[in-house]
Amino acid sequence: MYILGINAYHGDAAAALIKDGEILAAAEEERFNRVKHCAGFPTAAVKYCLTAAGIDISDVDHIGISRDPSANLHKKLLFAAGRAARQATSRQLKTKKDAPAAVAVGELEEALTLQAGENGNGHSARGLISQIRDRLGNAAKIRNLRDVLANTLNVEPATIRAEFHNIQHHLAHLASSFYVSPFDRAALLSIDGFGDFISTMWARGERNRIQILGQVEYPHSTGILYTATTQFLGFPHYGDEGKVMGLAPYGEPRFIDAFRDIILTNNNGGFALNLDFFRHHNEGVEMSWDGGSPVIGRIFSDEFTRSFGAPRQPGTEITARDRDIAASLQLRLEEVSFHTLRELHDETGLTDLGLSGGVAYNSVMNGKILLNTPFKRVFVQPAAGDSGTALGVCFEIYNCVLDQNRGTVMHGAYTGPAFSNDQVQKELDRFGLEYTTHDDDGLVQSAAKDIADGLVVGWFQGRMEFGPRALGNRSIIVDPRRSEMKEILNERIKKREPFRPFAPSILEEYTADYFEQDHPAPTMLMVYQVRPERRLEIPAVTHVDGSGRLQTVSREVNRRYYELISAFHKLTGVPVVLNTSFNENEPIVCTPGDAISCFLKTRMDSLYIGNQVTRKPKTGRGPNVT
């Protein structure tokens, strides 16, 4: 039985395919079309999944998408109408659950136009009409997924025999962190911006069922708080929240009282925003989800300026105020999230936790969960953001809808394309590069020596990772003992802000020797404190606050990467390498051609691609070359 899951018409469009409960393939669209956080429909990702399985779309039994236009529809329409036409809501807008998009748009246009005439704000009303039309237009596409797929794959709709499913956004998130976890029973939390009018949902998972226990609805959202503050701090792009997380340790949380006023917790484990600080609920925010990189308009209101001063302009100096705002935001996110988690534990009595949603990419918060809540084990979905809902859709259909037993545990995230040595050699020949070929042992020994000698090594092996982290298959690797490596990587390859940290990959069995916690972190979604006595040993991966966003590497999950780190360990006595994603201001490389292009346009020294090695001329090698 084949099941195809899709995340579409939202950031990080993706597709996943399972067979009889086993993951065959999963990938983000951005890796194929090279557009960061690509929205729209995941055409190339769907084609990849089918090709990886060796099947046609006609062989697929079930197809699902992580959106349900009918979910919370009544609340959506009431809120939209009330925002721009409060007086018109008394006219009792009655759009039925299955009404055509055009009817809903017409009714809302009527309400909005009436309100615009009463308050003279025609421009704002027209903007909101346009936003609603876009949302409902996307809803129409979701309802006609068979036709969209047929057009995408150039087949007749009748050839697609699959049954179609709409899975509510946060249920897909919860499913993605439970059904592939090692837990038979677990407390579950999905926390992000918004999806299907919900920002946060918590639940209890047991065997092949998920029981929803509570939720936080629009317009309240920790994800919105983090994004709004990220924008205020001068980082305007979709996905920039991680920059603020990296900036936070440089500041002091002197604005924590202000942030405690901006977001308040309540007794049931939820929270509420002080909406005076935001625009999304009242004025609306322009958003674009039409195939390119998502664009989100300004979310924060003028109240931010009254409280904190003028917003930082992108590209200008980062001040002490900015660093302190970042520190205060991060602390308040942790306070609110731990409040929810403690309440969830009290309600379920469980000590295993499944975590998902875009906020679950906050690895600093994740690394403190075991220290600040009663939970003992945590599984964070490797693709915790919206791309991972494609996988959650597959397992919600398989385990719950179809009542099939669980069996798969997602130990890593290696679900993308792989390439043979013959394919690699053809690409190297096409680029006119000289290369040598090694056996498996010779390859890792050569790479380990390059790293120990201070070279910047591109490492392209096996199946591409699913989610935002390079986990040793699409990585750039350097020596963590050399403090100058942070500056070298930023100058020569990454071209990013100098305050952002780099990650350590460590042999799993040495985790407790180097870090103050030893809970496995195989997908680089936990930040732990480096032991004080080890910080000078691995300065390139120790952040300013003494922490590291680690990846624990086991032989069972990634044999070749484990052997590389083991070879480096034998040479240096250090079982750690610095691992950063193989890219330069673009999505992580997918194909050998992508990797070679990135290698050639940056100042990497050597590229280990399959069993082949190509090098830059000796005059361009070494960390001290300018």
N, C-alpha and C positions, 0 to 999 in steps of 0.2 A: 504494500500500500504506500503510494507516494503522496506526500502533502507538501504544498508550496505555500510559504508565508511571505507576505509583502508588507513593507513600510513604504508608503507613497504619499506624494503631495504634502510633504513635510521635510524638515531637515534630515540629513543622513538617510536618504532613501536607500533601501536595501532589500535583498531577497534571501530566503533560506529554503532548503529542501531537505526533508527527512524521508526515510523509507523504513517502515515498520518500527518506528521509534528511534532509529539511528540517524545521526546527523551525517548527511552526505556532502552538503555544501552550504556556505553562507558568506555573503560579501556585500560591501557597500558599493553603491553606484559610483561614488567619487573615485574609486580606485581604477575604474575603467575609462571614465570620461575626463578624469584629471581636474574636476571642478570641486573645490573643497566644500564639504558638507552638502553636496548636491541634493537639491529637492526635486520635485517632479516625480516621474515614474521611473523605477529602476530597470529600464529596458535591458541594459548590458548585464546587470546582475542576474536577472531572470534567465537570460540566455546562457550565462555561465553555469548556473545551477543545473539547468537541463543538460548541458553538454557534459558536465562533470559526472552526472548520473548515467549518461548514455541513453537518454530517453527524449521523447517528444512531449509537447504539452498535452497531446491526446492520451498519454499514459498516466497523467496525474489524476488522482482520485478526488482530492480535496484541495481547494485554494482558499486562502483567507487573507484578510487585510486588517491591520491593527487600527482600524477606525470603525466606529459605528455611528453613522449620522443620526440614528434614531435614539441613541443614548442621551438621556438628559435633555431631549429636544425641547420639552416644555420649559425647562429652566433657561435654556439658551435663548429661546424666542422672547420670553418674558424679560430677561435681562437686557437683551438688545433693544427691545422696544422701550423699556423703562429708562434706559440710559439717555436716549435722544428724544423720547416722546412720552414723558411721564403722565401727562394729562391724557394722552391718547390710549394708555393702557386700559383705561376704564371702558374703552369700546370693546374690550374682551376679544383680543386677537385669538383666533382659534385655528391655528394651523395644525392639521392632523398629523399624526406620527408619520404617515406614509405619503404626505402631500408632496406634489412636485415642487422642485426648487423654485420655479417661476412664481408659483402661488405665494410661497413664503416671502420672496423678494417683493412681490406686489403689495402684500399687506404691510410689510415693514416700510416700504417706500412711502405708502400713504401716511403711516404714522409719523415718519420722519419729516415728510414734507409739511405736514400740519404743524409739527413743533417748530420747524425752521421758520415758518411764517409768523409764529408767535414770539420767537426770541430773536429773529433777525440773523440767525447763525446758519444761513443756507449753505455756506462752504463746508462747515463742519458736518452738517447733515448729509450733504452729497458725498463727502469722504466716507462716512459711515455706511451709506448705501452701497458704495463701491466695495467696501470691505465685506459687507454681508453678501453681496452678489458673488464675490470671489469665493467666500467660504461655502456658499450653497452650490456654486458651480463645481467646486471640488467634491462636495457631497454627491452631486449628480454623477461625477466620474466614478466615485467609489461604488455607487449603486450599479453602474454599468461596467463593472470590472471585466466581465466576459468580453465585451466589445473592445475595451481598451487593450486587453491582452491579445485578442485576435489581430487587431490592427498592428500592435507592436511586433508580433511574431509573424505577421503576414500569412495568417491562416484564416480559414472560414470559422466564424463563431461556433458553428455546429460541430466542428471537430474537437472543441473543448468540452469534454463530457463530465468534467469535475463538478462536484457540489461546491457552492460558494458560501463563505462565512464572513460575517463582520464581527470581529472580536474587539470589545471595548479596549481603548488605548491602555489604561492602567492594568486591566486584567491581563493583557498581553505582556506588560512589564513583569507583573507578579509571576506569571507562568514561566517567563524566561529565567527567573532566578530560583524557581522551586523545582520544576520537573526535571531539570538537568543538574540539580544539586545533589550532594551525597546524603541528603537528609530525608528520612521517611516522613518526619513531621517537622515543621518549622514555622516560626513567626515570619511574616513577610512584610516588607515595606517598599513601596514605589513612591519616589519623590522627585518631581521635576518641575518644569514650567507649567504647561497645561496640555491636556489631551482629552478630547471629549468632555470638556467643561470641568474637568477634575485636575487638581494639581498634586494631590497626595492621596494614597490609598494604602490601608494596612489590612492584613488578613492573616488567617491561619491556614496553612497547607498541611494536608494529611493524605498520604498515598496518592490517589489521582483526583483529588478534589481541592479546591480553594474556596474558603469561606470568607467573604468580605466582612470585615468588622467595623470599618469606619473610613471616612474620607473627608478631604478638605476641598471645597468647591471654588470655582471662579467667583470673585477676582483675587482670592488669597493664595499666595504661593511663595515658598522660599526660593524657588528658581527665579521667579520674577524679581524678587528682592535682590538676588545676587546679580542678575543681568542688569537691572537698573543701576545698581551701584557700579558695576563694571563700566557701563556707559558713562556715568558721571566721572569716573576716574580716567576717561580718555581712551578707552579700549572699545571701539564701536562695533567690531565685527562679530558675527555669529561664531560662538565657540571661544571667545576671548576670556571667559570666566576663569580658565586655568591660569591665566597671567596674574590675575588678582590673588588667587590662592598662592602662587609663588612669591608675590610681593609682600603678602601679609607678615611673614616672619621678620621683615625688616622694620616693622612699625611696632607701636605700643597701642593697646586697645583703649585709648583715652576717650573715644567716642562711644563706648559701650552703652552708657545710659541712653544716649540718643537712639541707638539701634534697638534698645529694649523698648523704646516708645514706638519705633517704626514697625516692629513685629512683636505681638504679644501672644503668649501661650494661654490655653484654656484647660479646663479640668478633664476633658475627655481625651487628651493626647493631641489635640489639634492646635491650631494657631490662627491668628488673624492679622492682616496688614492694617496699619494706619493709612487709609487710602488717601489722606491728604498729600502723601509723598509720591503719588503715582498718577499716571495719565490713562492707563490702559482701560480702567473701568468706566471712565467718564467721557474722555475725549476720543478714545480709540487710539490705536497705534498702527501705523502702516506696516504691513508685512508682505513679503514676497516669497512664494513657494513654487514658482513656475519653472523649475528645471535648472536654474543656476544656483550659485551660492545664496542661501537665504539672507534676506535683508530685513532687519527689524528697526522700526523707527524709535524715537526717544521715548522711553518708558517713565523716567523720573520726572516729577513735577517741579515747579519753582520752589516748593517747600524744601527740597534738598539744598537749593542755593541759599535760602534764608537760614538754614541750619548749619551748613558747612562752608559757605562761600561759593565762589564761581567754580563751575565745572572745569576740570583740567582739559585743555585742548590736546587732541592727539599729536604726538610727536614732541611735545614740550617737556621741560624738565619735570621729573617726579619729585615732589616736595615731601617734607616730613608729614605734612597734613595728609597727603595722599596715602603715604605708607600707613599712617595711623588709622585712616578710614578703612583701608584694606584689612588691617589687623582686627579692627572692631567688628567688621562684617563677618569675618571668618569665625571669630569667637561666638558671635550671636547665632550664626548658622549652627554651630556645634551645640550650643545651649538648647536651641529649639529642637533640633533633631534628636538629641539625647532625651529630651523630655518626651517626645513621641515614642521613642524606643522603650523607655522605662515603662510607660503606660501600656505599650504593646506586650511587654514581658509580663506585667502584672495581670493583664487580661488573659493571656494564653498559658502562662506558666512554663513556657518553652525557653530553652537556652540556645537553640540553633536559630540562626537568622539568615534569610535570603534577602538581598538588597538589590534594587534596580532603580531605574530612572536617571535622568541626566545629572541630578545632584549627587548620585552615587559615584560619579567621576571625581568627586571631591575626596581624593585619597588621604588628605590630611585628616578630615573628619573620620573617614573609615578606619584609619589606624588607631583612633582613640576610642572606638566603640567598646572594645573589650576592657578598656581601663575605666570607662565611665558608665557602663550599663551592666546588667546581670548576664548578658549573653556570653557564651563560652566559645562558640564557633560561628564564623561568618562566611557565607558564600556570596561574593559580588559577581553578578553577571559580567563576563568580560566585555561584552558590548552593552553596557548598562544603559546607554542612551537610546534614542529612538530607533537606531538601526537594529538593536537587539529585539525590538518588538516583533520583527519578522520571524525570528526563531521562536519567540513566545507564542505567536499565532499557531505555528506548527504543532507545538506540544499541548496547547490548550485544546486544539481540535483532536489530537491523537489520544491524549490521556483522559480528558474530561468529556468532550462531546461524544467521542467514540468509545469511551470507557475501556481503554486499553491500559494494561499494566505498565508501570514505569520500569526503565532498565538502563537508560543512558545517563552517565555522569560526565559533565563537561570539565575535564581536568585542565585543558588548555584552551586555545582559541584558534587552532590551525585548521581553518575550514575553507580557505581561499585557494586560488589556482597554484599548481606546482608545474615545474618545467623540467624536461629531461636534459641530460648533458648534451645530447644532439641538438636540441633546440637552443641551448645556451651557446654552443659553439657556432651555430649558424648566425646568431646575432653578433657575436664577437667578430666573426669574419665579415659580416655586413658593415660593421663599423671600422673595419680595417685594423683591428687591434692585434698585437702579438700577445700570446698567452701560453702558459704551461698547464699541463694536466697532472693532477696528483691522485694517488689512491686516498681512501678516506683518512687513514692515519696521517699520511704525509700532509694532507690538506690542513688538518687542525694543528699539527705541529708547526707548520710554516706560518699560519695565521697567528698562533700564540706568540711566536718569536717576533713577528712584526709588531704586535701590540706591545709586547714587553720592551721593544726597541724604540717606542714612542711614535709609531706611525699611526695614521688615521686609516682604519680598515673598514671598507664596505663589505657587508656579510649578507649574501642573498642565497637562501637555502630553503628547500622544501615548500610547504604550503603557506600561503600568505595568511596573516593573522586577521581575525574578525574583531572589530572594535578599534579604538584609537591608539592602542599601544603596540609598538614593535617589540616582539617577545623573542628575539633571537633568530628570526627567519628573514626579516626585512629591516636589518639594523646597521648602524654605524657603531663601531666598537673601538674604544681606546683604553689606555692604561689609567686606572683610577688613582694610582699612587702619585701621579704628576698633577700638581695643583694648577699648572698652567693650561691643562687640557680644556678647562671650561672656556677660557678666553680663545684658545686655538679653534675649538669647534664653532664658537659664535662668530669668529672672524672669518674662518675659511669655508664654513659650510652652512650653518643654521641661520645666520643673519637675523638673530632674534635678540630680545632684551637681555642684558647681562645679568639681571636679577633672577632669571628663571633657572631652576636647578636641573641637573642631569641625574639619571637613575642608575643605581647599582644592580647588576645581575649577580646573584650569589649562589653557589652550590647549596642546595637545600639543607644539607646536614651541618653546614657551618653557620646557619642563621643566628642561633643563640650566641655564638662566639663574637659576632659583630654587631648585633642589634639587641635592644632591651626587650623585645618581644620575639617569639619564635613561631607564632601562628603562620602557616603557609600563606604566601602571597604570590601565586604563580602567574597572575596576570597584571602585575604592577599597579594594583589599585589600593595599596596600603602604604602609608608613611609611618615609619617607626623611628625612634631615636637611635642613632648610632652610639654604641658604647663609648664613653669618653676616652678610654685608653686606645680606641681604634681610629679615632677621627683623624689623627695626623698620618695614619697609615693609608687612608683612602680619602684624601682631601677633595679630589675632583668630584666625588659623589656625595659629599657631606654638605648639606645646606647651611646657611648662616645660623640657623637655630639648632644645629647638631642633628638634623634629621636626614633621612634618605627615603625616597620612594622606590622601594626595592621590588625586585622580581626574584622569587625563589625558584631555582632551576633543578629539576630532577631528571635522572636518566630516563625514567619511564615516559615522561611527557615530551621531552625534546632531547633525544640522544646526542645528535651532532653538536648542539649548542652546549650541552653538558660536557662533552668531551673537549670542546674548545676551552671552556673555563678551567677544566681539570688540567689541561696542558699548560695553560697560563699559570695555574697554581703551582705546578711542579717547577716551572722556571723561576717563579718569583716568591713563592711562599704565601701568596695572597689569592684566596678563592673567589675573587670578585673582579668583574670588568665593568667599565662604564658602557652603558647601552643607550643609544638614542635612536630615534626613528630614521630610516633611510629616506630622506627627502630634503628639499630646500624650498621652504615656503610654498609647498604644494602637497597634495595627498601623498601618503606613503607609497613608494614604488610598488607596482604590481608585477610587471613583466620584466624579462631580461633586458628588453630595449629601454624600459623606464630606468632600470638600474644603471645601465651603461651611460645613458644620457646624463643622469645625475652625477655619476662618477666623473664624466668628462668636463662638465661645466663647473664643478667645484674642485677644491684642492684636497681631495682624498688622495692617499698615497697608493693604496692597493685595493683591488676588488676581488673578493673570493665569491665566485658565482657558480653554483654547482661545484663540480670538482676542478674547475678552471680558475686560474689566477692571472690577472693582468695588472700591470703596474705602470705608474707614471714614470717618466725618465728620472734617473737618479738625482739630477739637478733640482728636481721639484719635490724631493722626498724629505721627510723629517719635520719635526714640530717647530724648528727654529727658522724654517724657510719663510721669507717674506714675499 
